[in-house]
Protein backbone atom coordinates (compact mmCIF):
# COMPACT_ATOMS: atom_id res chain seq x y z
CA UNK A 1 0.00 0.00 0.00
CA UNK A 2 2.81 2.42 0.87
CA UNK A 3 4.57 1.69 -2.43
CA UNK A 4 1.33 2.35 -4.36
CA UNK A 5 0.86 5.67 -2.55
CA UNK A 6 4.47 6.63 -3.24
CA UNK A 7 4.11 5.79 -6.94
CA UNK A 8 0.84 7.73 -7.12
CA UNK A 9 2.34 10.79 -5.36
CA UNK A 10 5.47 10.65 -7.51
CA UNK A 11 3.39 10.52 -10.68
CA UNK A 12 1.26 13.50 -9.56
CA UNK A 13 4.33 15.61 -8.74
CA UNK A 14 6.05 14.54 -11.96
CA UNK A 15 2.94 15.41 -13.98
CA UNK A 16 2.75 18.87 -12.40
CA UNK A 17 6.47 19.46 -13.09
CA UNK A 18 6.05 18.24 -16.67
CA UNK A 19 3.15 20.64 -17.20
CA UNK A 20 5.19 23.55 -15.80
CA UNK A 21 8.09 22.73 -18.14
CA UNK A 22 5.81 22.67 -21.17
CA UNK A 23 4.21 26.00 -20.34
CA UNK A 24 7.47 27.75 -21.03
CA UNK A 25 7.74 26.08 -24.45
CA UNK A 26 4.29 27.12 -25.67
CA UNK A 27 3.43 30.69 -26.57
CA UNK A 28 0.78 32.44 -24.52
CA UNK A 29 -2.60 32.61 -26.25
CA UNK A 30 -1.43 30.34 -29.05
CA UNK A 31 -3.97 30.31 -31.86
CA UNK A 32 -3.96 26.55 -32.17
CA UNK A 33 -4.22 24.23 -29.17
CA UNK A 34 -1.16 22.03 -28.83
CA UNK A 35 -0.58 18.44 -27.84
CA UNK A 36 1.68 18.13 -24.78
CA UNK A 37 3.85 15.03 -24.96
CA UNK A 38 6.83 13.48 -23.25
CA UNK A 39 9.17 12.38 -26.06
CA UNK A 40 11.65 10.84 -23.64
CA UNK A 41 8.99 8.84 -21.81
CA UNK A 42 7.50 6.70 -24.54
CA UNK A 43 5.96 9.66 -26.34
CA UNK A 44 2.93 9.65 -24.06
CA UNK A 45 0.60 12.64 -24.20
CA UNK A 46 -1.11 14.65 -21.50
CA UNK A 47 -4.69 13.42 -21.65
CA UNK A 48 -7.99 14.20 -19.93
CA UNK A 49 -9.43 10.81 -19.07
CA UNK A 50 -12.52 9.96 -21.08
CA UNK A 51 -13.51 6.87 -19.15
CA UNK A 52 -16.74 5.36 -20.44
CA UNK A 53 -16.71 7.76 -23.43
CA UNK A 54 -18.81 10.32 -21.59
CA UNK A 55 -17.18 13.37 -23.16
CA UNK A 56 -16.06 16.44 -21.18
CA UNK A 57 -16.58 15.94 -17.45
CA UNK A 58 -15.48 18.47 -14.82
CA UNK A 59 -13.33 16.60 -12.31
CA UNK A 60 -11.98 14.07 -14.85
CA UNK A 61 -8.44 12.96 -14.00
CA UNK A 62 -5.51 14.05 -16.15
CA UNK A 63 -3.15 11.25 -17.12
CA UNK A 64 -0.32 10.29 -19.43
CA UNK A 65 -1.82 8.28 -22.28
CA UNK A 66 -0.98 7.03 -25.76
CA UNK A 67 -1.16 9.96 -28.16
CA UNK A 68 -4.24 9.92 -30.36
CA UNK A 69 -4.69 13.60 -31.28
CA UNK A 70 -8.11 13.83 -29.65
CA UNK A 71 -9.62 17.06 -28.34
CA UNK A 72 -8.99 15.75 -24.82
CA UNK A 73 -5.23 15.92 -25.60
CA UNK A 74 -5.12 19.48 -26.98
CA UNK A 75 -4.28 22.29 -24.60
CA UNK A 76 -3.87 26.04 -24.89
CA UNK A 77 -2.16 28.56 -22.58
CA UNK A 78 -4.11 31.69 -21.70
CA UNK A 79 -2.79 35.02 -20.45
CA UNK A 80 -4.55 34.53 -17.09
CA UNK A 81 -2.17 31.62 -16.38
CA UNK A 82 -4.65 28.85 -17.07
CA UNK A 83 -4.12 25.92 -19.42
CA UNK A 84 -7.37 24.91 -21.07
CA UNK A 85 -8.68 22.22 -23.37
CA UNK A 86 -10.76 24.45 -25.67
CA UNK A 87 -12.10 21.54 -27.73
CA UNK A 88 -13.00 19.57 -24.61
CA UNK A 89 -15.51 21.79 -22.88
CA UNK A 90 -12.92 24.51 -22.20
CA UNK A 91 -11.93 22.74 -18.98
CA UNK A 92 -8.87 24.02 -17.09
CA UNK A 93 -5.98 21.98 -15.72
CA UNK A 94 -6.60 22.08 -11.99
CA UNK A 95 -4.73 20.82 -8.93
CA UNK A 96 -7.39 18.92 -7.04
CA UNK A 97 -8.48 20.36 -3.70
CA UNK A 98 -11.22 17.83 -3.15
CA UNK A 99 -11.10 17.97 0.64
CA UNK A 100 -10.61 21.77 0.88
CA UNK A 101 -7.28 21.21 2.61
CA UNK A 102 -5.31 23.69 0.53
CA UNK A 103 -2.05 22.87 -1.25
CA UNK A 104 -1.04 19.24 -0.80
CA UNK A 105 2.07 17.64 -2.27
CA UNK A 106 1.02 14.73 -4.44
CA UNK A 107 -2.45 16.16 -5.15
CA UNK A 108 -3.80 14.84 -8.45
CA UNK A 109 -4.22 17.04 -11.50
CA UNK A 110 -7.69 17.07 -13.02
CA UNK A 111 -9.67 18.86 -15.71
CA UNK A 112 -12.14 21.15 -14.00
CA UNK A 113 -14.52 23.98 -14.82
CA UNK A 114 -12.44 27.17 -14.96
CA UNK A 115 -13.04 29.26 -11.84
CA UNK A 116 -10.02 31.59 -11.55
CA UNK A 117 -8.60 29.75 -8.56
CA UNK A 118 -4.89 29.75 -7.73
CA UNK A 119 -4.92 25.98 -8.22
CA UNK A 120 -5.60 26.60 -11.94
CA UNK A 121 -2.72 29.00 -12.62
CA UNK A 122 0.50 27.59 -14.05
CA UNK A 123 3.88 29.27 -14.54
CA UNK A 124 6.84 27.83 -16.41
CA UNK A 125 10.43 27.99 -15.18
VENCOR-V224883 format. One line per field, one symbol per residue. ss: DSSP state (~ for helix, > for strand, _ for the rest). psi: psi as a letter, one per 40 degrees, with the letter a starting at -180 (. if undefined). A space follows every 50 residues. Layout:
ss=???
psi=???
This chain:
ss=_~~~~~~~~~~~~~~~~~~~~~~~~________>>_>>_____>>>>>__ ~~~______>>>>>>_____~~~>>>>_____>>>_____>>>>>_____ ________>>>>_____~~~_____
psi=dddddddddddddddddddddddddiihfidhiihhigdefefiihhhhf hefeahhhehihihihheeideehihiieeeihigdefeeiihhhhfdef eahhhehihihihheeideehihi.
